[in-house]
Structure formats: C-alpha cells, structure tokens
C-alpha cells in the first residue's frame, strides 16, 4: 500500500509537488491529528488499567465469627433493643392517629381515591372510629381509650404516625420492616445487630425471638433468620411454655461428669476438624453455637425463672390476670434477658392477630387488652431500673388499616402500608409525636419514615453506620439497607 493512502486528502493538499520536507511535515501533521483523536480513548484505557490494578484484593486473613463485643463506628446511645412486633397490622386511626373527618363522614362514600388490597370485599363507605381519644402528657399525644396503660407512659414514647413500606401484603411488608427488603432470605434486624455488635453475655445468645402460644407469625421462622450471615447470628427461640428452650438439657443418663467428658472430646474433635478447613466460616459458627448451648444449660433457666421477681413487679406486668399473663411473662423475661447482656429481643403476636378484616369492633379491644398493660409495664420497669436510657423499646406491626369498610356484613378494615403508626421509647429516641397522615389516615404526607430510614436511624443509635455495616457474600458487599437511600432521621432523636 502506498504511504499516501494512509494520509487524508487534507494533509496532502499541495504536498504532491513537494519533496521530502513537505512529506515529513505532512507526516507530523497526520500523527498529531491521530494522537488528538485517540487521546481520550488512550487516557480512558490507562485509567481503566489503573482501576483494575486497584480492585480490592480478597481478604486472605482468617475471619472469626463470634459474639464477642465489637467496636462501633461512633459513640452509641443504645446498647440493647426489645421489639414487640404486632403481626397483622394495628389500626392506626383507632389507636394513635385519630381522624375526626372519618366520624363526620361515617358510612358515607369515600370522597377520594383509595388503594384496596382485597377488592372482592372492598367498600367505599367510610368507617369512623367507635372509640374516643384524649390527649395525654406534656406533648398532648392522642391516645385511644383502648390503650389506657400506654397513656400513663406516653411521655417516654415517640409516636411515629408516618411509617411507610408501600408493599401491601403481610409477608413482604414484614420482611421490609424486619430485614430491610420485601423479600425472603435476608438476615433479620436482630441478626445484623448481633453481627455488628456481638453481645455482653458469655452464656446467653445475642438475639432472642419469643413466640406466641397461638402459633408463629406470617413467614414463620424467617422472621428471625440469619439469612446468609453465619448461623451464629440467627435468633434463638424462647417458647411461651415450658420447656421454653427445646433440647437445652441432656437426658438424665448424660448429665454430670458423663456430659462433661463427652463435650470435652467433642470440642477437641471440632477444633481439629476446623483447623483442617480454615476457610469454612459456617463450620466455626456452628462450633460456637455448640459452645454457647452448653453455657445456656445453666444461664437460660435462670434468666427465664420469674419466681425470683417480686409480687409488685409481677402484678405490674399483669401476671395475675389471665388476659395479660402470657404476654406479661414474655415482656418480663425480655427485661431479664436485656439485664443479662442479650442484645436484641423480639416478641411476636400470633399469626394475623391484628389483621382485622372483619369483626374489628370486638377483636381490636381484645387485642389491646392482651398487650397494653405489659407493654407499658416494660417501659416503666426499664426506666425505674435505669435501663431505658440505653434500651430501645419498639411497638408496632408491618402495616396499618384503611379508613373505609371491608366486609359490610362483619365490619373490618383492609391493609394499608402507605401510612401507619408505631411507637418507640428509650435508647436515644425523643418523646412526643412525629409525622402525619392525610385527613383520612390513608397516606403519610408529613415527616415520612420509610422502613429503610427507620433502620438507618436505629443502627445510628447503636453506634453503627448502616452503609459501613457490611458482610461480603459471593464477592458482593451486603448490608441491611442493600443500596436503598436510608438516612438517619435526626428529628426522631433526643
């Protein structure tokens, strides 16, 4: 190929008549133009090469997963949390978010658009609240007559009226509130706190789930799953009846010296097995679980023994009343666990206990009677023992209810995840009220608290940055927020 074919016509204009000097000039001109054209590509290629060279190398150091206390990102306000999860969805406009307009429009057609979950039973008729509200405490917090005991501790609580997940099914919204995303398979909030903080107890788990005698909530054991975190961070179940922890004690023939020798041998074999498999994190977590189970044979029975509590304390939690006794026992055990260094305790009500699609006029008061006195006692008890300042107490479910009737033959309210209510106390939260829904209680319109904002704020109170609390799984950095724009809501904090 002739050299002139490599050069543009512009570069050769007039050069055919010239000698070598002209050719060299044209050659320099061509190369100069070529470099200008390819410069950006070359620079990008160099930067890409540099970036590839700076890619984070795999961590070749041995990782140990345990429950020892971990360093935090900043000074914490909270060190423990008790969550009372009201599965099913308490009706906000009947409990803590009064809407006078609903009573004015009672049984009239709803004047706007509404998002139904169950269209087959839907009605456009407004349903006003049958229960009266009064203002309590220094903030004038509105509380329904169905929660008389909560009204006595309202100055220690923050009522958040603008919760939002936007996923109307129970399972998805439960996951949003409990594990950060409306999907299965992710670690629960308690697992993240156990992973990020460890525990102050050497003989009790970091994370405890307390179930209802009526059955498991929707999604069952996934509510306290460790997801893809090591199994050491899964919630340990404490049942509402004896034996509260299954398989904790060995058969009588294995107790004493026999068990000690057996466990000593098992420990040696496990350590040898683990030493030959240095990268098996799940194996080491399982060994830690065995070691913890041995210690719990003594500590767990003591922690759940309520006979050591005073008569006054037992009565404060409602243990002398059959209606409140069971939930009161769980609340009291939760306080005893927190005292002994457990990091996170979650109490669940049974499957769909607050899911009042029908019969709400009778069912809602019954639900409130079960939990109101024990929940208020828990806050009061923690406060008088000096624990509320560092313990977050949470009360709420995965959703609220709609302002219109569902099932006209047996009046109830349908799901609503666009604006619902929960309350928190202690651990750095302020008291009073936050946020607002529209005049019908359907949509959060002021101070909206998305589930990921709530989680970012919680972790912040525990001294953790939600974007820095990560776990690497399959070369991907996982977090509770999982890329969602969660922000710390300073307006919720004291």
C-alpha positions as CSV (number, residue, x, y, z in Angstrom):
1,X,0.0,0.0,0.0
2,X,1.3,3.5,-0.9
3,X,2.1,5.8,2.0
4,X,-0.2,8.4,0.6
5,X,-3.2,6.1,1.2
6,X,-2.6,6.4,5.0
7,X,-3.0,10.1,4.8
8,X,-6.1,12.2,4.4
9,X,-6.7,14.4,1.4
10,X,-6.5,17.5,3.6
11,X,-3.0,16.5,4.8
12,X,-1.8,16.0,1.2
13,X,-3.1,19.2,-0.4
14,X,-0.2,20.7,-2.3
15,X,2.3,18.1,-1.0
16,X,2.5,16.0,-4.2
17,X,4.6,18.7,-5.8
18,X,7.0,18.9,-2.8
19,X,10.0,16.9,-1.8
20,X,10.9,15.1,1.5
21,X,10.5,18.1,3.7
22,X,6.9,18.5,2.7
23,X,6.3,14.8,3.3
24,X,7.8,15.0,6.7
25,X,5.6,18.0,7.5
26,X,2.5,16.1,6.4
27,X,3.6,13.0,8.4
28,X,3.9,15.1,11.5
29,X,0.5,16.7,10.9
30,X,-1.1,13.3,10.5
31,X,0.4,11.9,13.7
32,X,-0.6,15.0,15.6
33,X,-4.2,14.6,14.5
34,X,-4.2,10.9,15.2
35,X,-3.0,11.4,18.7
36,X,-5.6,14.1,19.3
37,X,-8.3,11.7,18.1
38,X,-7.1,8.7,20.1
39,X,-6.1,10.6,23.2
40,X,-9.3,10.3,25.1
41,X,-9.5,6.6,24.4
42,X,-5.9,6.1,25.5
43,X,-6.5,8.1,28.7
44,X,-9.6,6.1,29.4
45,X,-7.7,2.9,28.8
46,X,-5.0,3.9,31.2
47,X,-7.4,4.8,33.9
48,X,-9.3,1.6,33.4
49,X,-6.0,-0.3,33.8
50,X,-5.2,1.6,36.9
51,X,-8.6,0.9,38.3
52,X,-8.2,-2.8,37.6
53,X,-4.9,-2.7,39.4
54,X,-6.6,-1.1,42.4
55,X,-9.5,-3.5,42.7
56,X,-9.8,-4.7,46.3
57,X,-7.9,-7.9,46.8
58,X,-9.6,-10.8,48.5
59,X,-9.2,-10.9,52.3
60,X,-6.8,-13.8,52.8
61,X,-6.8,-13.4,56.6
62,X,-8.8,-15.9,58.7
63,X,-12.1,-14.4,59.7
64,X,-13.6,-15.4,63.0
65,X,-17.3,-15.1,63.6
66,X,-18.2,-14.9,67.3
67,X,-20.4,-13.0,69.7
68,X,-17.6,-11.0,71.4
69,X,-18.3,-7.3,71.7
70,X,-17.3,-5.4,68.5
71,X,-16.1,-1.8,68.0
72,X,-18.7,0.7,66.8
73,X,-18.4,3.4,64.2
74,X,-19.3,6.2,66.6
75,X,-20.4,6.6,70.3
76,X,-23.7,4.8,70.7
77,X,-26.8,5.9,72.6
78,X,-28.4,2.4,72.6
79,X,-26.9,-0.9,73.7
80,X,-30.0,-3.2,73.5
81,X,-33.4,-3.4,72.0
82,X,-36.8,-5.0,72.7
83,X,-39.2,-5.1,69.8
84,X,-42.9,-6.0,70.4
85,X,-44.0,-7.0,66.9
86,X,-47.8,-6.8,66.4
87,X,-48.2,-9.0,63.4
88,X,-51.2,-8.3,61.2
89,X,-51.3,-4.5,61.3
90,X,-52.9,-2.5,64.2
91,X,-55.5,0.1,63.1
92,X,-53.8,3.5,63.5
93,X,-57.0,5.6,63.2
94,X,-58.5,3.6,66.1
95,X,-55.4,3.7,68.4
96,X,-52.9,6.5,68.0
97,X,-53.8,8.6,64.9
98,X,-57.4,10.0,65.3
99,X,-59.2,11.3,62.2
100,X,-62.3,13.4,63.1
101,X,-63.3,13.6,59.5
102,X,-63.9,9.9,59.4
103,X,-66.5,10.3,62.1
104,X,-68.1,13.2,60.2
105,X,-68.3,11.1,57.0
106,X,-69.2,7.8,58.8
107,X,-70.9,5.4,56.4
108,X,-70.8,7.9,53.5
109,X,-68.9,7.4,50.3
110,X,-65.2,8.0,50.5
111,X,-64.5,11.2,48.6
112,X,-61.1,10.3,47.1
113,X,-59.1,7.5,45.6
114,X,-58.2,4.5,47.7
115,X,-55.8,1.6,47.3
116,X,-57.7,-1.6,48.2
117,X,-55.9,-4.9,48.9
118,X,-58.9,-7.1,48.8
119,X,-61.1,-5.7,46.1
120,X,-63.7,-8.5,46.4
121,X,-64.7,-7.4,49.9
122,X,-64.0,-3.7,49.4
123,X,-66.5,-1.0,50.2
124,X,-66.2,2.7,49.5
125,X,-68.0,3.6,52.8
126,X,-66.1,5.5,55.4
127,X,-65.8,3.9,58.8
128,X,-65.4,6.3,61.7
129,X,-63.7,5.1,64.8
130,X,-66.1,3.8,67.5
131,X,-63.6,4.7,70.3
132,X,-62.8,8.0,72.0
133,X,-59.5,9.8,72.1
134,X,-57.9,12.0,74.7
135,X,-54.6,14.0,74.8
136,X,-52.0,12.8,77.4
137,X,-48.7,14.0,78.6
138,X,-46.6,17.1,78.1
139,X,-46.8,16.8,74.3
140,X,-50.6,16.3,74.2
141,X,-50.3,12.9,72.5
142,X,-53.6,11.5,71.2
143,X,-54.3,8.0,72.7
144,X,-57.4,5.9,72.2
145,X,-59.4,4.6,75.2
146,X,-58.3,1.1,74.1
147,X,-54.8,1.9,75.3
148,X,-55.3,3.2,78.9
149,X,-51.9,1.9,80.2
150,X,-49.9,3.3,77.3
151,X,-51.4,6.7,78.2
152,X,-49.5,6.5,81.5
153,X,-46.1,6.2,79.9
154,X,-46.7,8.4,76.8
155,X,-44.1,11.0,77.9
156,X,-41.4,8.3,77.5
157,X,-42.5,7.3,74.0
158,X,-42.3,8.7,70.5
159,X,-45.5,8.0,68.4
160,X,-44.5,7.8,64.7
161,X,-47.6,8.4,62.6
162,X,-45.9,8.3,59.2
163,X,-44.5,4.8,58.7
164,X,-44.3,3.6,55.1
165,X,-43.3,0.4,53.3
166,X,-45.6,0.6,50.3
167,X,-45.9,-3.2,49.9
168,X,-49.4,-4.2,50.9
169,X,-49.0,-7.9,51.5
170,X,-48.2,-9.2,55.0
171,X,-45.1,-11.2,54.1
172,X,-43.4,-8.6,52.0
173,X,-44.1,-5.8,54.5
174,X,-42.9,-7.9,57.4
175,X,-39.7,-8.5,55.6
176,X,-39.4,-4.8,54.8
177,X,-39.7,-4.0,58.5
178,X,-37.6,-6.9,59.8
179,X,-34.9,-7.5,57.2
180,X,-34.8,-4.3,55.1
181,X,-36.2,-5.6,51.8
182,X,-39.7,-7.0,50.9
183,X,-38.2,-10.4,50.1
184,X,-37.2,-13.7,51.7
185,X,-33.8,-14.9,52.5
186,X,-32.2,-11.9,54.1
187,X,-30.9,-11.5,57.7
188,X,-33.3,-10.1,60.2
189,X,-32.5,-6.8,62.1
190,X,-31.6,-8.8,65.2
191,X,-29.0,-10.8,63.2
192,X,-27.4,-7.6,61.9
193,X,-27.1,-6.2,65.4
194,X,-25.6,-9.4,66.7
195,X,-23.2,-9.5,63.8
196,X,-22.2,-5.8,64.1
197,X,-22.1,-5.6,67.9
198,X,-21.8,-9.0,69.5
199,X,-23.2,-9.4,73.0
200,X,-22.1,-8.6,76.5
201,X,-23.2,-12.0,77.7
202,X,-20.9,-15.0,77.5
203,X,-23.7,-17.5,78.4
204,X,-26.7,-16.2,76.5
205,X,-27.4,-15.6,72.8
206,X,-27.2,-12.1,71.3
207,X,-30.5,-12.4,69.6
208,X,-33.7,-14.0,71.0
209,X,-37.1,-14.4,69.4
210,X,-40.1,-15.0,71.7
211,X,-43.1,-16.7,70.1
212,X,-46.8,-16.6,70.9
213,X,-48.7,-19.7,72.2
214,X,-51.2,-19.2,69.4
215,X,-48.7,-20.0,66.8
216,X,-46.0,-18.4,64.6
217,X,-46.5,-15.1,62.8
218,X,-46.7,-15.0,59.0
219,X,-43.4,-16.1,57.4
220,X,-42.7,-18.2,60.5
221,X,-39.0,-18.8,61.3
222,X,-37.9,-16.4,58.5
223,X,-38.8,-13.6,61.0
224,X,-35.6,-14.4,63.0
225,X,-33.5,-15.9,60.2
226,X,-29.8,-15.2,59.9
227,X,-30.1,-15.3,56.1
228,X,-26.7,-15.5,54.6
229,X,-24.9,-14.4,57.7
230,X,-23.2,-17.2,59.7
231,X,-25.7,-19.3,61.7
232,X,-24.4,-18.0,65.0
233,X,-26.4,-14.8,64.4
234,X,-29.8,-16.5,64.0
235,X,-32.4,-15.7,66.6
236,X,-32.7,-18.3,69.4
237,X,-36.3,-19.2,70.1
238,X,-37.8,-18.9,73.6
239,X,-41.2,-20.5,73.7
240,X,-44.2,-19.3,75.7
241,X,-44.5,-22.6,77.6
242,X,-42.1,-25.0,79.3
243,X,-39.6,-26.1,78.3
244,X,-39.0,-22.6,77.0
245,X,-35.9,-23.7,75.0
246,X,-36.2,-27.1,73.4
247,X,-33.4,-29.7,73.7
248,X,-31.5,-27.5,76.2
249,X,-31.0,-30.2,78.9
250,X,-29.5,-33.6,78.1
251,X,-31.1,-36.9,79.1
252,X,-30.6,-37.8,82.8
253,X,-28.1,-40.5,81.9
254,X,-25.9,-37.9,80.2
255,X,-25.7,-35.3,82.9
256,X,-22.8,-34.5,85.2
257,X,-19.4,-35.9,84.5
258,X,-20.6,-38.0,81.6
259,X,-21.7,-35.0,79.7
260,X,-18.5,-33.1,80.6
261,X,-16.3,-35.8,79.2
262,X,-18.4,-36.1,76.1
263,X,-18.3,-32.4,75.4
264,X,-14.6,-32.1,76.0
265,X,-14.0,-34.8,73.4
266,X,-16.4,-33.2,71.0
267,X,-14.7,-29.9,71.4
268,X,-11.3,-31.4,70.6
269,X,-12.6,-33.2,67.5
270,X,-14.4,-30.0,66.3
271,X,-11.2,-27.9,66.7
272,X,-9.2,-30.4,64.8
273,X,-11.8,-30.5,62.1
274,X,-11.9,-26.7,61.9
275,X,-8.1,-26.4,61.8
276,X,-8.1,-28.6,58.6
277,X,-10.7,-26.3,57.0
278,X,-9.5,-22.7,57.7
279,X,-12.0,-21.1,55.3
280,X,-15.2,-22.7,56.5
281,X,-16.8,-19.8,58.4
282,X,-20.1,-21.7,58.8
283,X,-18.3,-24.5,60.5
284,X,-16.7,-22.2,63.0
285,X,-20.1,-20.6,63.6
286,X,-21.6,-24.0,64.3
287,X,-18.9,-24.8,66.8
288,X,-19.6,-21.6,68.6
289,X,-23.2,-22.4,68.7
290,X,-22.5,-25.7,70.4
291,X,-20.3,-24.0,72.9
292,X,-23.0,-21.4,73.6
293,X,-25.6,-24.1,74.0
294,X,-23.6,-25.8,76.7
295,X,-23.3,-22.5,78.7
296,X,-27.1,-21.8,78.3
297,X,-27.9,-25.0,80.2
298,X,-27.4,-23.0,83.3
299,X,-27.9,-19.4,82.4
300,X,-31.1,-19.7,80.3
301,X,-33.1,-21.4,83.0
302,X,-32.1,-18.7,85.5
303,X,-32.9,-15.9,83.1
304,X,-36.4,-17.2,82.4
305,X,-37.3,-18.0,86.0
306,X,-39.9,-15.4,87.0
307,X,-40.3,-16.8,90.5
308,X,-37.4,-14.5,91.5
309,X,-39.4,-11.4,90.7
310,X,-41.3,-9.5,93.4
311,X,-45.0,-9.7,93.7
312,X,-45.3,-6.0,92.8
313,X,-43.3,-6.5,89.6
314,X,-45.4,-9.5,88.6
315,X,-48.6,-7.6,89.2
316,X,-47.3,-4.5,87.2
317,X,-46.8,-6.8,84.2
318,X,-50.3,-8.3,84.6
319,X,-49.2,-11.8,85.6
320,X,-52.1,-12.0,88.0
321,X,-54.7,-11.6,85.2
322,X,-55.3,-14.4,82.7
323,X,-55.8,-11.9,79.8
324,X,-52.4,-10.3,80.2
325,X,-50.4,-13.1,81.9
326,X,-48.9,-14.7,78.9
327,X,-47.7,-11.5,77.1
328,X,-46.7,-10.1,80.5
329,X,-44.4,-13.1,81.2
330,X,-42.7,-12.6,77.8
331,X,-42.2,-8.9,78.4
332,X,-40.7,-9.6,81.9
333,X,-38.4,-12.3,80.5
334,X,-37.3,-9.8,77.8
335,X,-36.3,-7.3,80.5
336,X,-34.4,-10.0,82.4
337,X,-32.6,-11.0,79.2
338,X,-31.5,-7.4,78.4
339,X,-30.3,-7.1,82.0
340,X,-28.0,-10.1,81.4
341,X,-26.4,-8.8,78.3
342,X,-28.7,-10.0,75.4
343,X,-28.5,-7.5,72.6
344,X,-31.9,-7.9,70.8
345,X,-35.2,-9.5,71.9
346,X,-38.3,-9.6,69.7
347,X,-41.7,-10.6,70.9
348,X,-44.2,-11.8,68.3
349,X,-48.0,-12.0,68.5
350,X,-49.6,-14.9,66.7
351,X,-50.4,-15.2,63.1
352,X,-52.6,-12.3,61.9
353,X,-53.6,-11.3,65.5
354,X,-54.1,-7.7,64.4
355,X,-55.3,-8.4,60.9
356,X,-58.9,-7.3,61.4
357,X,-60.5,-7.6,58.1
358,X,-63.8,-8.4,59.9
359,X,-65.2,-8.1,63.4
360,X,-62.9,-5.2,64.3
361,X,-65.3,-3.7,66.9
362,X,-64.9,-6.8,69.1
363,X,-61.5,-8.1,68.0
364,X,-59.4,-4.9,68.3
365,X,-60.3,-4.3,72.0
366,X,-59.4,-7.9,72.8
367,X,-56.0,-7.5,71.1
368,X,-55.3,-4.3,73.0
369,X,-56.2,-5.8,76.4
370,X,-53.6,-8.6,75.9
371,X,-50.7,-6.3,75.3
372,X,-51.4,-2.8,76.6
373,X,-50.6,-3.3,80.3
374,X,-47.5,-5.5,79.8
375,X,-46.1,-3.2,77.1
376,X,-46.5,-0.1,79.4
377,X,-45.0,-2.0,82.3
378,X,-41.9,-2.9,80.3
379,X,-41.2,0.8,79.6
380,X,-41.9,1.7,83.2
381,X,-39.8,-1.1,84.6
382,X,-36.8,-0.4,82.4
383,X,-37.0,3.3,83.3
384,X,-37.0,2.6,87.1
385,X,-34.0,0.3,86.7
386,X,-32.0,2.8,84.8
387,X,-32.1,0.7,81.6
388,X,-34.5,2.7,79.4
389,X,-31.8,5.3,78.5
390,X,-29.8,2.7,76.7
391,X,-32.6,0.3,75.6
392,X,-34.8,0.9,72.6
393,X,-38.4,-0.3,73.1
394,X,-40.4,-0.8,69.9
395,X,-44.1,-1.5,69.4
396,X,-45.8,-1.9,66.0
397,X,-46.6,-4.1,63.1
398,X,-45.9,-4.4,59.4
399,X,-48.9,-2.2,58.3
400,X,-52.0,-0.3,59.4
401,X,-55.6,-0.2,58.1
402,X,-57.7,1.6,55.6
403,X,-60.3,4.3,56.5
404,X,-63.1,2.5,54.7
405,X,-65.2,-0.6,55.5
406,X,-64.1,-4.0,54.4
407,X,-66.8,-6.7,54.7
408,X,-70.0,-4.8,55.4
409,X,-71.7,-7.9,56.9
410,X,-68.9,-8.1,59.6
411,X,-67.1,-4.7,59.5
412,X,-63.4,-4.6,59.4
413,X,-60.6,-2.7,57.7
414,X,-58.2,-3.7,54.9
415,X,-54.4,-3.4,54.7
416,X,-52.6,0.0,54.5
417,X,-48.8,0.3,54.2
418,X,-48.8,3.8,52.8
419,X,-49.2,5.5,56.2
420,X,-49.3,3.6,59.6
421,X,-48.2,4.1,63.2
422,X,-45.7,2.6,65.6
423,X,-44.1,3.9,68.8
424,X,-40.6,3.7,70.1
425,X,-39.1,4.6,73.5
426,X,-35.7,5.0,75.1
427,X,-32.3,4.4,73.6
428,X,-31.9,7.9,72.3
429,X,-35.3,8.5,70.7
430,X,-37.1,11.6,71.8
431,X,-40.7,11.6,73.1
432,X,-43.8,13.2,71.6
433,X,-45.2,12.7,68.1
434,X,-43.7,12.7,64.6
435,X,-45.2,12.8,61.1
436,X,-48.7,12.8,59.9
437,X,-51.1,11.1,57.5
438,X,-53.7,12.8,55.4
439,X,-57.1,13.7,56.9
440,X,-58.3,10.2,56.3
441,X,-55.3,8.3,57.6
442,X,-54.5,6.7,54.3
443,X,-51.2,8.2,53.1
444,X,-48.2,9.5,55.1
445,X,-47.8,13.1,54.0
446,X,-45.5,14.7,56.5
447,X,-42.2,13.5,58.0
448,X,-42.5,10.2,56.1
449,X,-40.4,7.4,57.7
450,X,-39.6,4.7,55.2
451,X,-38.6,1.3,56.6
452,X,-35.0,1.9,55.4
453,X,-34.9,5.3,57.1
454,X,-36.1,3.7,60.3
455,X,-33.3,1.0,60.1
456,X,-30.6,3.6,59.3
457,X,-31.7,5.6,62.4
458,X,-31.8,2.5,64.6
459,X,-28.3,1.5,63.6
460,X,-27.1,5.0,64.2
461,X,-28.4,4.9,67.8
462,X,-26.4,1.7,68.2
463,X,-23.2,3.4,67.0
464,X,-23.3,1.8,63.6
465,X,-23.2,3.4,60.1
466,X,-25.7,1.5,58.0
467,X,-23.5,1.9,54.9
468,X,-20.4,0.6,56.7
469,X,-22.0,-2.4,58.4
470,X,-21.4,-4.9,55.6
471,X,-20.9,-8.6,55.0
472,X,-19.2,-9.9,51.9
473,X,-21.2,-12.7,50.3
474,X,-20.2,-14.2,46.9
475,X,-17.9,-11.2,46.2
476,X,-20.8,-8.8,46.9
477,X,-20.9,-6.4,49.9
478,X,-24.3,-6.9,51.6
479,X,-25.9,-4.6,54.1
480,X,-29.2,-4.1,55.8
481,X,-30.1,-1.2,53.5
482,X,-28.9,-3.1,50.4
483,X,-28.5,0.1,48.4
484,X,-31.6,1.8,49.5
485,X,-31.3,5.5,50.3
486,X,-31.8,5.1,54.1
487,X,-30.9,8.2,56.0
488,X,-30.6,9.0,59.7
489,X,-33.7,11.0,60.8
490,X,-32.3,13.4,63.3
491,X,-35.8,14.7,64.0
492,X,-36.6,11.4,65.8
493,X,-33.7,11.7,68.2
494,X,-33.4,13.2,71.6
